[in-house]
Amino acid sequence: MFEEMLFLSKSFKSIVILNTEDLSKRGFNRNNITLPPNVKMMFIQKKEGNYKKTILFLKMITKKYILNEIKYVLISKHLILNKLRALFEFFIKSIAIFNEIKTIYKPLSGIEDYFYSYWVDGYLLSSIELKKLNPSIKIISRAHGWDIYEERTPINYLPLRNYLLSNVTACFFISEHGKNYTKNRYSRIDNSILRVSRLGVNKTKYKPLKDKETLLIVSLSVVCKIKRIELIIKGLSCINDINIKWNHIGYGEDLNKMNDLAKKLLMSKENISFKFEGLMEHEDVINYFKNQNIDLLINTSEFEGIPVSIMEAMSFGIPCIATAVGGTPEIVNYDNGFLLSPNPTSQEVANEIMAYNNLSKKEKNKKREAAYKTWLERYNSERNYQKFIDNIFCL
């Protein structure tokens, strides 16, 4: 996100970043972030009290697009009350953001304004509401994974997707898979506004593999149910004749649970060691990739857009084992890594690790070269973000 912002800052006169979340949860230390002089970050409050919520509810049900969405929910005939609750909460948060933005937004004569939502979320709805006050605004959105794949939600529903994506100037998906999913699922959206603009990471330095007796396997993600860290643990427990060190970077609600499972299944195995590194700042992750002699990055997630962690690993020439979900098959293949089935068994995970180990040093370095080439040709931040900016100015 911040790498992209640095490119944007060179092409726009002024940028205001509106933020409602604690960036430390994403591995960023706000005090260590140096912004360009034309970029300002503002933290805005999105909570409303009960009285205001009542007023907003009455306001909500007078809006035509809300009534259309309620009809859409009722037709679904499944978890209707939960979906209506999700719709109400989404609207409340979005309008709270809109009310904050409205007080600070001062359009300048002769200056073209762009509102850019990094996800298809409440910021996007607030921008659409703001456009009603200033029709000249151009609204841009990215779309990743959690914000477009409805199956990722417990109730199989994301509020107002038809309305949101029918009212943007353009929506840029990070994968072809995400674009095609949206195109096929939401019939009212003009397909011409759906574009693909891949993310990217900065240039690093390709690292050929050094000789060693122990495989170093790294995983990097939030520790939660959909990341399926238990598949890595159980996969490693199936391997008996390879020396492996597995380190996981990341924090989450299931960290203690996964740590206990790893102790139970791996502590008694003399050939396996493991460590949960916890949350790292982004800069520390890059230094970790740079300084460690990593054999493989592994991702066993149930859902994905395209993981930035895989882009970053490949920028160092690190092959990846990953599940064939979302847009992941667009970056991982058998030339630059190993592609698991969408719902692999622990034995499948073990088999791919053993398949890598059985390669010759020449074959391993061939995969590393292919991984680096994938980053260079498809996920190079300088190339991708400049192309993204060029596309914006053509709207």
C-alpha positions, 0 to 999 in steps of 0.5 A: 500500500505504501509503496504504491502511495510513493508512486502516486505522490509523484503524479498528484499535486496533493494526497490525503490518506484517510485511515480508520484502522490501527496500522500496527495490526498490519505490521506498520509502525506509524512513527517509522513511516516517512511520508512525502511532503505532498502526502498527509495522513488523517485518522478519522472516527467511524463510530456513531452513538445509538441516537445517531444510529437511529437517525441513520437507520431512518435515513437509510431506508429512504434511499432507493439503492438501500431498498433495492439491496433489501429486496436482493437480500430477501430474494436470497432466502438464506440468513436474511436477518444476518444479511440485513444486519450486515447491510445496516452496519456497513451503511452506518460505518460508511455514512460516519466516514462520509460525514467526516470526509465532508467536513474536511473536503474542500474542492479547489477550482480547476483541480481534478479530484480523485477519490481512491478506495484501496478496498471495496468497502465503506470508503467507496460508499462514502465517496459515492455519496460525496460525488452527489455533492460534487459530480466532477469527482472521479472514483477509483477502487481496487479490489483484492480478496476479502472485499469481493469473494462473498464465500469468505464471509460467514453469511456468504454476503457482502453488502451493496456490491452491485451498487458500489461497482456500478457507481465507480469510474473504474475498479482495478482488480489485483487478479484476473480471477477476481475480475472474472468472479465479479463479472460473472456474479454481478450482472448489473455492472458495466464490464468496461469499468472492470480492469486488472492492475496487479500489485507489485513490490520493490526491487530487491536482489536475487539470492541463489541457494547456498549449500546447507543440510537443513531446509528453511521454510517460512510462512507469513500471514495472520494466524487465523482459521482461513490461513490453515496454518494447521496444514503446515504443522500436520504436513511437517509431522508427516516428514521423517527423513528431512531436516527442516526448520519452519518459521512463521511470521505473523500474529492472530487470534489462533496463535496460541492454538497453533503454537500448542498444536506445533508443540504436540505434533513436532516437538518430539521430532528430532528432524523438525524445529519451529518458531513463531516469530510473531508480528514484524514490521514490513521493513523487518520482513524484507530484511528477514528475507534478505538475510536468511537463506530461505528455501521455500515460502509456504501459503496454505490459505483457504482464500486469497487475492494474490498474496503480497508475501509471495510477491516479496518472496519471489523478488528474492528468488524464493520458490513458493508452495501455495494453494490454488485459490483465488488469484494465486495460480496467476503467480505460482506454478510448477516452474517457480514453485509448487501448486497445491489443490484448493483443499489439500491434505497434510500429506499433499503438503508434505509431498510437495516439500519432499518433492522440492528436497529431492531436486538437484541443486541445479533444479532448485536454482532453476525454480529460484530463477523462475520465481525471480523472473515472475516478480520481474515481469509481472509484480515489479512495483515500478512497472505496475504502479506507473501503469496503474497511474497512466490508466487513471489519467486516461479515465 
